[in-house]
Amino acid sequence: MRRGTDRGLLLATLLLPAVAAAQITVDNTQTPEQLVQNVLLGGGITVSNVTFNGQPGNVINDQIGSFDGTNSNVNIAQGLVMCSGSVPEVVGPNNNDGLTLGPASPDFTGDIDLETISQQNVNDKAVLEFDFVPAGDSLKFRFVFGSEEYNEYVCSTFNDVFGFFLSGPGINGPFSNNAENIALVPGTSVPIGINTVNNGSAGTFGDPSNCAAVDPNWQSNSGFYFDNAGGLTVQYDGFTVVLTARALVQCGQTYHIKLAIADAFDSALDSGVFLEGGSFSSNPFIPALQPGPGVFGDVVFESCFPVTLNFVRVGDISQPDTVYLSYGGTSTPGVDYFPALPDTLLFAGGQGSIPFVLNVPVDGDGDETIEITLLVPGGCNGQPIEVTYTFFIQSVPELQVTTSGATVACGETVDLTATVTGGFGFHDLLWSTGDTSATITVTALGTQDITVIATDTCGLAPDTAFATITLTPPPPIGLSIVGPDDLVEGCDSTVVRVTRPQGSTGDLTVQLVQSGAATNGTDHSTVPASIIIPNGTNQLDLPLNALNDGVADGTETATITATYTNACGQTVTASVSFTITDPQPLSLLGDDVLAECTDSLVLVVAASGGTGTITLLWADGTVGTTVWVPGDVDGTYPVTATDACGQTATLALDVEVDCEIFIPNVFSPNGDGQNDRFEIEGIQSRQNTVRIFNRWGQVVFEANNYRNTWDGRNVPDGTYFYEVVVEGGEGPFTGHLTILNN
């Protein structure tokens, strides 16, 4: 935000009471003539023939009215305001970047003088004109120009325009009636407008060349501009600092002035000009308070600061002159101000001002006035001039400091700003944090109360404000099960996922607690007491296996609770639960077989219990519930069942067959694949002993549990004798056996 360069003006602005809580106010119940006579005029001026927009001065118009700017940042206490819209549009806050209120009766006839300045057609003009006779040899008045065209249309061709056109004796200007425009950038002949007084940067819709075409040094004028973005008291987006229009005149002569403002090119985005009340004056001598601490226009606040009252001589100061003074008002010299003021002023030739330094102490007796009457014996063409000026002494504005707290997240920074009103001079601030600046930055590490104490230069009673920082609820921690939450002991597994709270950074320590009927480390794999989620990692997965503890303890529930405590001591928790169930015992059912002798038999088993899909595997590699086995041989046939959890059960089926014994009496072991061995039918189903004898009674072959394997190749052809003993049989069986190799 850029201010004017006048330090005194800045200090005076700081003294405005409760600006943040107030606004500029307007009133357009007076006629233009009443506004000129009762509001605008100061000393040494006689006015006649007042008109507004060509209409008689006794007709009220919504484009002109009075304003009270005491509680605003326009820096003029009161005066007359004219707008290209309607006067209520100036009232803040600045919450409309493109306000176009417009007058009740818009005028599209244009104005030759305004169009000469802007080089555009103009609409919605507001033109106040009157004749006046000055009592002195100079004219001056103070004003502020504001507009909604700031800042977007700086350096554009949309350039609302205003001017103060003065005509009369000794004036020969380029405007109608030989008028000259006295609304100029200080120290130049450049007209004041959007493209000549601004923030020094082309707006969104502007081109710097447009500003340079009007004034090559346009950027150096930014010190005369005030950016009102977000302002609370005035609607306009920007306006000038308080400027002064001046002109040399001839006392006692009749002059004409036209004060005019209008929208240029279109009727959008209104503008206005504020004219300070009582400032339109023409006196050879003017008492004026020098801007400084405790001074605001004609108002001086009781304080510890000295106040300078300048008696200024305007116009021709080459000759010596004498002024006589008298005083009145409700104030008491020597008490409400001191020292006493003089009754005579002697100006030497070339001397333009005589200053007096006054003290206006804090006395607590309310508001008062100082009336200063100046008598100039040979004022205008030998006629004496007597003018009275009134200054106001006001009570000490109460020193107040305000601030406000905030609700933020843990670890977040927040700016706290102290706003000071009242008091005098510069303010000192002391925060409970030890900071002394108007705005401090605090890192929220918990709920805390912060105080700020304001003191002023004059040592008025300090004021204290409080700001409370509270914390928003912390973001939750994430805890979820990725996978099944109903587990079987020794079989199933799942994953517990821990997700860091949103916005948290760094290595994050999370506490974990397991509760419920299930035992940590026995019924499931161990859940640690804490984990660390590394910086830059959003989540951490914990594998969890259901363990077979060998105890039939039914269905058990386990709950895992994750807890995280941030740097502010805020704790968040989350829980997940899962169940662990005992595995169903796996068993096999099947019957042993006792059967008559046959080629083959089918064995059948059935599985019960277990978990999931069950696989049956027989010893010979057969998979399934059935297997075919020889029907002429006793045997034992094992089968194993395996479920989805790897649990196994084994069963062995015994097969016992009853076969009739038939013993052949000849075989030929010649290797032709037929009758090559001594094969006894039914022998394999019995425990047995087989002996073969030669004709001399010698044993040539003997076997226990004979399985039809002897091929007789170890003996010569011939006749032999056998003895077959079968367990449980009627035997022994005996007979002769012929072996024929060829």
C-alpha positions in Angstrom: 0.0 0.0 0.0 1.5 3.3 -1.1 0.9 6.5 0.9 1.7 10.2 0.2 5.1 11.4 1.1 3.8 13.8 3.8 4.9 12.3 7.1 2.6 14.6 9.0 -0.4 13.5 7.0 0.5 9.8 7.7 0.7 10.6 11.4 -2.6 12.4 11.3 -4.2 9.5 9.6 -3.0 7.2 12.4 -5.0 9.3 14.8 -8.3 8.7 13.2 -10.6 7.0 15.8 -12.1 3.6 14.9 -11.5 3.8 11.2 -11.8 0.1 10.8 -15.2 0.1 12.3 -16.7 3.1 10.4 -17.3 4.4 6.9 -17.5 7.6 5.0 -21.0 9.0 5.1 -22.9 11.1 2.5 -25.9 13.3 2.3 -27.5 14.8 -0.8 -30.4 16.6 0.8 -28.9 20.0 0.1 -29.1 21.9 -3.1 -25.8 22.7 -5.1 -26.1 26.3 -4.0 -26.4 25.3 -0.3 -23.4 23.0 -0.7 -21.3 25.7 -2.1 -22.3 28.4 0.4 -22.5 26.2 3.5 -19.9 23.5 2.9 -17.3 24.4 0.3 -16.6 28.1 0.9 -13.9 29.4 3.1 -12.8 32.9 3.9 -12.4 35.7 1.4 -14.8 34.5 -1.2 -18.2 35.8 -2.3 -20.2 33.4 -4.6 -23.1 34.0 -7.0 -24.9 32.3 -10.0 -24.5 28.7 -8.8 -25.6 26.0 -11.4 -25.3 22.3 -11.6 -25.4 20.5 -15.0 -26.8 23.7 -16.5 -29.8 23.6 -14.0 -30.4 26.3 -11.3 -28.5 25.8 -8.1 -31.6 25.4 -6.0 -32.4 21.9 -7.6 -31.2 18.9 -5.6 -29.3 16.4 -7.7 -28.2 12.8 -6.8 -24.7 13.4 -8.3 -23.7 16.0 -5.7 -23.8 16.1 -1.9 -21.9 16.5 1.3 -19.8 13.9 3.0 -18.3 13.3 6.4 -14.9 11.6 6.0 -13.8 11.8 9.7 -13.9 8.0 10.0 -12.5 7.2 6.6 -9.1 7.0 4.8 -9.9 9.7 2.3 -8.1 12.1 4.7 -10.6 15.0 4.4 -12.8 15.5 7.4 -15.8 16.9 5.6 -16.8 18.5 2.3 -18.6 18.3 -1.0 -18.5 15.3 -3.3 -19.4 15.1 -7.0 -19.8 11.8 -8.9 -20.3 10.5 -12.4 -22.7 8.2 -10.6 -24.8 8.8 -7.6 -23.2 10.0 -4.4 -24.1 6.9 -2.2 -21.7 4.9 -4.4 -18.7 6.3 -2.5 -19.6 4.6 0.7 -17.4 1.7 1.6 -16.3 -1.0 2.0 -14.4 -1.5 -1.2 -16.2 -4.7 -2.1 -17.1 -4.1 -5.8 -14.3 -3.8 -8.3 -16.6 -2.5 -11.0 -19.2 -0.3 -9.3 -21.5 1.5 -11.8 -24.3 3.0 -9.8 -25.0 5.7 -12.4 -27.0 8.9 -11.9 -30.8 8.9 -11.7 -30.9 11.2 -14.8 -27.8 10.4 -16.9 -26.5 13.2 -19.2 -25.1 12.1 -22.6 -24.6 15.6 -24.0 -20.9 15.6 -23.3 -18.6 18.5 -22.2 -16.2 20.1 -24.5 -13.6 20.9 -21.8 -13.5 17.4 -20.4 -13.4 15.9 -23.9 -10.5 18.1 -24.7 -8.5 16.6 -21.8 -9.6 12.9 -22.3 -9.8 12.9 -26.1 -12.9 10.8 -25.6 -16.7 11.3 -25.6 -17.9 11.7 -22.0 -21.1 10.7 -20.3 -22.8 11.1 -16.9 -21.1 14.4 -16.4 -21.4 16.3 -13.0 -20.6 20.0 -13.6 -20.8 22.6 -10.8 -20.3 26.2 -11.9 -20.4 29.5 -10.1 -19.1 33.1 -10.2 -17.0 34.3 -7.3 -15.1 37.5 -6.1 -11.9 36.8 -4.2 -10.8 39.1 -1.4 -7.2 38.2 -1.9 -4.8 37.8 -4.7 -4.8 34.0 -4.7 -7.3 31.1 -4.8 -6.8 27.7 -3.3 -8.9 24.6 -2.3 -8.1 21.0 -1.5 -9.5 17.8 -3.1 -9.2 14.1 -3.7 -10.0 12.3 -7.0 -11.2 8.6 -6.8 -12.3 6.1 -9.3 -13.5 2.5 -9.9 -11.2 2.4 -13.0 -8.2 1.9 -10.8 -6.2 -0.3 -11.1 -7.4 -2.5 -14.0 -7.8 0.3 -16.6 -4.7 2.3 -15.8 -3.0 3.2 -19.2 -6.1 2.2 -21.1 -8.3 4.3 -23.4 -11.1 4.2 -20.8 -10.0 7.2 -18.8 -12.6 8.9 -16.6 -11.8 12.6 -16.5 -12.2 15.7 -14.3 -11.0 19.3 -14.3 -11.3 22.6 -12.5 -11.7 25.2 -15.2 -11.0 28.8 -14.0 -11.7 31.9 -16.1 -11.6 35.6 -15.5 -9.3 38.6 -15.5 -5.6 37.8 -16.2 -6.4 34.2 -17.3 -5.9 33.1 -20.9 -6.2 29.3 -21.1 -7.0 26.8 -23.9 -10.5 25.8 -22.6 -13.9 27.4 -23.1 -14.2 31.0 -22.0 -10.3 31.1 -22.1 -10.3 29.0 -18.9 -7.3 27.1 -17.6 -7.4 23.8 -15.8 -6.0 24.1 -12.2 -6.5 20.3 -11.4 -2.8 19.5 -12.1 -0.2 17.0 -10.9 1.8 19.0 -8.3 4.7 20.9 -9.8 3.6 20.2 -13.4 1.1 21.3 -16.0 -0.2 17.7 -16.4 -3.9 17.2 -15.8 -4.8 14.7 -13.0 -6.4 11.5 -14.3 -6.3 7.7 -14.3 -3.4 7.7 -16.7 -1.3 10.4 -14.9 -1.7 9.6 -11.2 -1.8 5.8 -10.4 0.3 3.0 -8.9 2.9 3.3 -11.6 2.0 0.1 -13.4 -0.2 -0.5 -16.4 -3.4 -2.4 -15.5 -4.8 -5.6 -16.9 -6.5 -3.7 -19.8 -3.8 -1.1 -20.2 -0.7 -0.4 -22.3 2.1 1.8 -20.8 2.4 3.7 -24.0 -1.1 5.3 -23.4 0.2 6.7 -20.0 3.5 7.8 -21.5 1.6 9.7 -24.3 -0.1 11.9 -21.6 2.9 12.3 -19.3 6.3 10.7 -20.1 7.1 10.8 -16.3 3.8 9.3 -15.3 5.4 6.6 -13.1 7.0 9.3 -10.9 3.5 10.4 -9.9 2.7 7.2 -7.9 3.5 9.0 -4.7 0.3 10.9 -5.1 -1.8 7.7 -5.3 -3.5 5.5 -2.7 -4.4 1.9 -3.5 -7.7 1.3 -1.7 -8.0 -2.5 -2.5 -9.8 -4.0 0.4 -10.5 -0.7 2.1 -13.2 -0.6 4.7 -14.5 3.0 4.4 -14.6 4.1 0.8 -15.9 2.1 -2.2 -13.5 3.4 -4.9 -10.6 1.0 -5.8 -8.1 3.9 -5.6 -7.8 7.6 -5.1 -5.3 10.4 -4.9 -3.8 11.8 -1.7 -5.1 15.2 -0.7 -4.0 17.7 -3.3 -4.4 21.4 -3.6 -5.6 23.5 -6.6 -4.1 27.0 -6.7 -4.3 30.0 -8.9 -3.3 33.7 -8.8 -6.3 36.1 -9.0 -7.0 39.8 -8.7 -8.8 40.8 -5.6 -12.2 42.3 -6.0 -12.6 41.0 -9.6 -15.3 38.5 -10.7 -14.1 35.0 -11.8 -15.9 31.9 -13.0 -15.1 28.3 -12.1 -16.4 25.1 -13.5 -15.7 22.0 -11.4 -16.5 19.0 -13.6 -16.2 15.2 -13.7 -17.5 12.5 -16.1 -17.2 9.0 -17.4 -15.1 8.8 -20.5 -16.0 6.6 -23.6 -18.8 4.7 -21.8 -21.0 5.0 -18.7 -19.3 2.2 -16.7 -17.1 2.3 -13.7 -17.9 5.5 -11.9 -15.5 8.2 -10.5 -15.8 11.0 -8.0 -14.0 14.1 -6.6 -14.0 15.1 -2.9 -13.7 18.8 -2.3 -12.6 19.8 1.3 -15.2 21.9 3.1 -14.1 25.4 3.9 -11.0 25.2 1.7 -12.3 27.2 -1.3 -10.8 30.5 0.0 -8.9 33.7 -1.0 -7.3 35.4 1.9 -4.0 37.3 1.9 -3.3 35.7 5.3 -4.3 32.3 6.4 -3.7 30.6 9.8 -3.0 26.9 9.2 -2.0 24.1 11.5 1.2 22.4 10.2 0.6 18.7 9.6 2.2 16.7 12.4 1.4 14.3 15.2 -2.1 15.1 16.6 -3.1 17.4 13.8 -5.8 16.6 11.3 -6.8 19.5 9.1 -8.3 22.1 11.5 -8.4 19.7 14.3 -5.7 19.3 16.9 -5.8 16.5 19.5 -4.6 17.1 23.0 -1.2 15.4 23.3 2.4 15.7 24.3 3.5 16.9 20.9 4.1 20.5 20.1 1.8 22.0 17.4 2.9 24.6 14.9 0.4 27.2 13.8 1.6 29.0 10.7 0.3 32.4 9.7 0.8 32.2 5.9 0.8 35.2 3.6 -0.3 34.3 0.1 -0.1 36.2 -3.2 2.4 39.0 -3.5 4.7 38.9 -0.5 7.3 41.3 -1.8 6.1 44.2 0.4 6.0 44.3 4.3 2.5 44.0 5.8 0.7 44.1 9.1 -2.1 41.9 10.4 -4.1 42.3 13.6 -5.5 39.3 15.4 -8.1 38.7 18.1 -9.1 35.4 19.7 -12.3 33.7 20.9 -13.9 30.3 21.2 -14.4 28.0 24.2 -10.7 27.4 24.9 -8.7 29.2 27.6 -5.2 30.6 26.6 -2.5 29.5 29.0 -4.6 26.4 30.0 -5.9 24.7 26.9 -2.9 25.9 24.9 0.2 27.9 25.6 2.0 30.2 25.1 -0.5 32.9 24.3 -0.8 33.9 20.6 0.2 37.4 19.4 -2.3 40.2 18.6 -0.2 41.7 15.8 1.8 40.1 13.0 4.5 42.1 11.2 5.5 40.5 7.9 8.8 41.7 6.4 9.1 42.1 2.6 9.5 38.6 1.1 8.4 36.8 4.3 5.7 34.3 3.5 4.9 32.8 6.9 5.3 33.4 10.7 5.1 30.2 12.8 4.1 29.8 16.4 4.8 26.6 18.4 2.0 25.7 20.8 1.5 23.0 23.4 -2.0 21.6 23.6 -1.8 19.4 26.8 -4.1 16.5 27.7 -6.4 18.1 30.3 -9.5 15.9 30.1 -12.0 18.8 29.9 -13.6 17.9 26.6 -13.6 19.4 23.1 -13.0 23.1 22.7 -12.5 25.7 19.9 -10.0 28.4 19.1 -11.4 31.3 17.0 -8.8 33.4 15.3 -10.0 36.6 13.7 -7.6 38.3 11.2 -8.0 42.0 10.3 -6.1 43.3 7.3 -6.7 47.1 7.2 -6.0 47.6 3.4 -6.9 44.2 2.3 -8.5 44.4 -1.2 -8.4 47.7 -3.1 -8.0 49.6 0.2 -11.0 47.9 1.8 -10.3 46.1 5.1 -10.7 42.3 5.2 -11.8 40.6 8.4 -11.9 36.8 8.4 -12.5 34.4 11.3 -11.0 30.9 11.3 -12.0 28.2 13.8 -9.8 25.5 15.0 -10.9 22.6 17.1 -9.2 21.1 20.1 -10.4 17.5 20.7 -10.0 15.2 23.6 -7.4 12.5 23.6 -8.5 9.6 21.4 -8.4 6.5 23.5 -5.5 4.2 22.7 -6.9 0.8 21.5 -5.2 -2.3 20.2 -7.1 -5.2 18.6 -6.0 -8.5 17.3 -7.7 -11.8 16.5 -6.8 -15.4 16.9 -7.0 -18.3 14.5 -7.8 -21.9 14.4 -5.1 -23.9 12.5 -3.6 -27.3 12.2 -0.8 -28.5 14.4 2.5 -27.1 13.2 0.9 -24.6 10.8 2.1 -21.0 10.9 -0.4 -18.2 11.4 0.1 -14.4 11.1 -1.3 -12.3 13.9 -1.7 -8.6 13.3 -2.2 -5.9 15.8 -4.3 -2.9 14.8 -3.9 0.3 16.8 -6.2 3.2 16.9 -6.2 6.4 18.9 -3.2 7.5 20.9 -0.5 9.8 19.5 2.5 9.5 17.3 4.1 6.2 16.8 2.9 3.1 18.7 5.1 0.6 20.3 3.9 -3.0 20.4 5.1 -5.8 22.7 3.8 -9.3 22.1 4.0 -12.0 24.8 6.2 -13.8 22.3 8.8 -11.0 22.6 8.1 -9.7 19.1 7.5 -5.9 18.6 6.3 -5.7 15.0 2.7 -5.2 13.9 2.4 -8.6 12.4 4.1 -11.7 13.9 4.2 -15.3 12.7 3.4 -18.0 15.2 3.8 -21.7 14.8 0.9 -23.5 16.4 2.1 -26.2 18.7 -0.9 -26.3 20.9 -3.8 -24.1 22.1 -2.3 -20.9 23.4 -3.2 -17.3 24.4 -1.0 -14.6 23.0 -1.2 -11.0 24.3 -0.1 -7.7 22.7 0.4 -4.5 24.6 0.3 -1.1 22.8 1.8 2.1 24.1 2.1 5.4 22.4 4.6 8.2 22.4 2.7 10.3 24.9 2.5 7.4 27.4 -1.3 7.1 27.5 -2.6 4.2 29.4 -1.4 1.0 27.5 -4.0 -1.2 26.0 -3.9 -5.0 25.8 -5.5 -7.3 23.3 -5.6 -11.1 23.3 -5.4 -13.6 20.5 -6.2 -17.3 21.1 -4.7 -19.9 18.8 -6.7 -23.1 18.8 -6.1 -26.3 16.9 -8.2 -28.0 14.3 -8.9 -31.6 15.0 -6.0 -33.7 13.7 -6.4 -35.7 10.6 -7.2 -39.4 11.2 -4.7 -42.2 11.1 -5.6 -45.0 8.6 -5.8 -48.6 9.7 -7.2 -51.3 7.5 -7.0 -55.0 6.7 -5.9 -55.8 3.2 -7.1 -59.4 2.7 -9.4 -61.7 4.7 -10.5 -60.8 8.3 -11.7 -64.3 9.1 -8.6 -66.6 9.5 -8.1 -70.2 10.2 -5.3 -71.3 12.5 -2.2 -72.5 10.8 -3.7 -71.7 7.4 -4.6 -68.1 6.6 -2.7 -64.9 6.5 -3.7 -61.3 6.0 -2.1 -57.8 6.0 -2.7 -54.9 8.5 -2.0 -51.6 6.7 -1.2 -48.5 8.6 -1.6 -45.2 6.7 0.0 -41.9 8.0 -2.4 -39.0 8.8 -2.8 -36.6 5.9 -0.3 -33.8 6.0 2.1 -35.4 8.5 5.8 -35.5 7.6 9.0 -37.0 8.9 9.5 -40.5 10.4 6.2 -41.2 12.1 6.1 -43.4 15.2 2.8 -45.3 15.6 1.9 -47.2 18.8 0.2 -50.6 18.3 -1.8 -52.5 20.9 -3.4 -55.9 20.4 -6.4 -56.9 22.5 -9.1 -59.5 22.5 -9.3 -63.2 23.2 -6.5 -64.1 20.8 -3.0 -64.1 22.2 -0.4 -61.9 20.5 2.5 -64.1 19.3 0.6 -67.4 20.0 -2.6 -67.3 18.0 -1.1 -65.0 15.4 2.2 -63.6 14.4 3.6 -61.0 16.8 2.2 -57.4 16.4 5.0 -55.1 17.5 4.4 -52.4 20.2 5.3 -49.7 17.7 6.3 -49.1 14.1 7.9 -46.3 12.2 6.5 -45.1 8.9 9.6 -43.6 7.2 9.6 -40.0 5.9 8.3 -40.0 2.4 6.4 -43.3 2.9 2.6 -43.0 3.0 1.9 -46.4 4.5 3.3 -49.5 6.1 2.1 -53.1 5.7 2.3 -55.7 8.6 1.9 -59.3 7.4 -0.2 -61.3 9.9 -0.3 -65.1 10.0 -2.9 -67.2 12.0 -0.8 -69.7 14.0 -1.8 -73.2 15.0 -1.4 -73.3 18.7 -2.6 -76.9 19.0 -5.3 -76.0 21.4 -9.0 -76.3 20.6 -10.0 -72.8 21.7 -12.8 -72.1 19.3 -13.2 -68.8 17.5 -11.2 -65.9 19.0 -11.3 -62.2 18.1 -8.3 -60.0 17.9 -8.4 -56.2 17.8 -5.4 -54.0 16.8 -5.4 -50.3 17.8 -3.0 -47.8 16.2 -2.3 -44.6 18.1 -0.4 -41.5 16.8 0.4 -38.4 18.9 1.5 -35.3 17.0 3.9 -32.6 18.2 0.9 -30.7 19.8 -0.1 -33.6 21.9 -3.1 -34.4 19.8 -3.8 -38.1 19.7 -5.7 -40.0 17.0 -6.5 -43.7 17.1 -8.0 -46.3 14.7 -8.8 -50.0 15.2 -9.4 -53.1 13.1 -10.6 -56.5 14.2 -10.3 -60.0 12.8 -11.2 -63.6 14.0 -9.1 -66.7 14.2 -10.9 -70.1 14.0 -9.6 -73.5 15.0 -9.0 -75.8 11.9 -11.6 -78.5 11.4 -9.9 -81.9 12.1 -9.2 -83.8 8.9 -10.1 -87.6 8.9 -10.4 -90.4 6.4 -13.1 -93.1 6.4 -12.8 -96.4 4.6 -13.3 -100.2 5.1 -10.9 -103.1 4.9 -11.8 -105.6 2.2 -12.3 -109.4 2.6 -13.3 -110.9 -0.8 -13.3 -113.9 -3.0 -10.5 -114.2 -5.4 -10.8 -112.0 -8.5 -8.8 -110.1 -11.0 -9.1 -106.7 -9.3 -10.9 -104.8 -6.5 -11.9 -101.2 -6.0 -11.1 -99.5 -2.7 -13.1 -96.4 -1.7 -12.4 -93.7 1.0 -14.1 -90.5 2.1 -12.6 -87.4 3.7 -14.3 -85.3 6.4 -13.5 -82.1 8.2 -10.5 -80.1 7.0 -10.4 -76.7 5.3 -11.0 -75.9 1.7 -10.3 -78.3 -1.1 -9.1 -81.8 0.0 -6.7 -83.8 -2.1 -6.5 -87.7 -1.8 -3.3 -89.4 -2.8 -2.9 -93.2 -2.8 0.5 -94.9 -2.5 0.6 -95.8 -6.2 0.1 -92.1 -7.2 -3.6 -92.5 -7.8 -5.5 -89.3 -6.9 -9.1 -89.4 -5.8 -11.4 -91.3 -3.5 -11.1 -94.7 -5.3 -8.2 -96.9 -6.4 -8.2 -100.3 -8.2 -6.0 -103.0 -6.6 -5.3 -106.7 -7.5 -8.1 -109.1 -6.4 -6.0 -112.2 -6.0 -3.4 -110.8 -3.6 -3.7 -109.8 0.0 -2.3 -106.3 0.6 -2.3 -103.0 2.5 -3.1 -99.8 0.6 -2.3 -96.5 2.3 -4.0 -93.2 1.2 -3.2 -89.6 2.4 -5.6 -86.6 2.5 -4.3 -83.1 2.4 -6.5 -79.9 2.9 -6.0 -76.3 1.7 -4.1 -75.5 4.9 -1.7 -78.4 4.5 -3.3 -80.5 7.3 -3.0 -84.3 6.5 -4.7 -87.5 7.5 -3.6 -91.1 6.5 -5.6 -94.3 6.3 -4.4 -97.8 5.2 -6.9 -100.3 3.9 -6.2 -104.0 4.3 -7.3 -106.4 1.4 -7.7 -110.1 2.1 -8.8 -112.5 -0.6 -9.8 -116.1 -0.5 -8.5 -118.0 -3.6 -8.6 -121.8 -4.5 -5.2 -123.4 -5.0 -4.5 -125.0 -8.5 -1.0 -126.5 -9.1 0.2 -127.1 -12.7 2.1 -130.4 -13.5 4.2 -129.0 -16.3 5.8 -125.8 -17.5 8.3 -124.9 -20.2 10.7 -122.1 -19.3 11.8 -121.5 -22.9 11.3 -117.7 -22.8 8.4 -117.7 -25.3 6.2 -115.8 -22.9 3.9 -118.7 -22.4 4.0 -121.0 -19.3 7.5 -119.9 -18.6 7.2 -120.1 -14.8 5.8 -122.4 -12.2 2.6 -120.5 -11.6 0.3 -121.8 -8.8 -3.2 -120.1 -9.0 -4.4 -118.7 -5.7 -1.0 -119.0 -4.0 -0.4 -115.3 -3.7 -3.3 -114.8 -1.4 -1.9 -117.1 1.3 1.1 -117.4 3.4 2.9 -120.4 2.0 6.0 -122.6 1.6 7.0 -124.2 -1.7 9.6 -126.9 -2.2 10.7 -128.7 -5.4 12.6 -132.1 -5.2 14.4 -134.1 -7.8 13.9 -137.8 -8.2 16.6 -138.5 -5.6 14.8 -136.4 -3.0 17.1 -133.5 -3.1 15.5 -129.9 -2.8 16.3 -127.9 -5.9 14.0 -124.9 -5.1 12.5 -123.6 -1.9 10.6 -120.3 -1.1 8.5 -118.9 1.6 5.5 -116.8 0.4 6.1 -118.0 -3.1 4.9 -115.5 -5.7 5.1 -117.5 -8.9 8.6 -116.4 -9.8 10.5 -119.7 -10.3 11.3 -120.4 -14.0 13.2 -123.7 -13.4 16.2 -122.7 -15.5 18.6 -123.8 -12.8 17.6 -127.5 -13.3 17.6 -129.8 -16.3 14.5 -131.0 -18.0 12.8 -133.9 -16.3 10.3 -134.9 -13.8 10.3 -133.4 -10.3 8.2 -133.5 -7.2 6.6 -130.5 -5.3 5.4 -129.9 -1.8 3.1 -126.8 -1.3 2.1 -125.9 2.2 -0.6 -123.2 2.5 -1.3 -121.5 5.8 -4.7 -122.3 6.9 -5.2 -124.8 4.1 -5.8 -128.5 4.1 -2.5 -129.4 2.6 0.2 -130.1 2.1 -0.2 -130.4 -1.6 2.2 -132.8 -3.3 2.6 -134.1 -6.8 5.0 -134.4 -9.8 6.1 -131.6 -12.1 7.6 -131.9 -15.5 10.0 -129.2 -16.8 10.3 -129.0 -20.6 12.8 -126.4 -21.7 12.7 -127.3 -25.4 
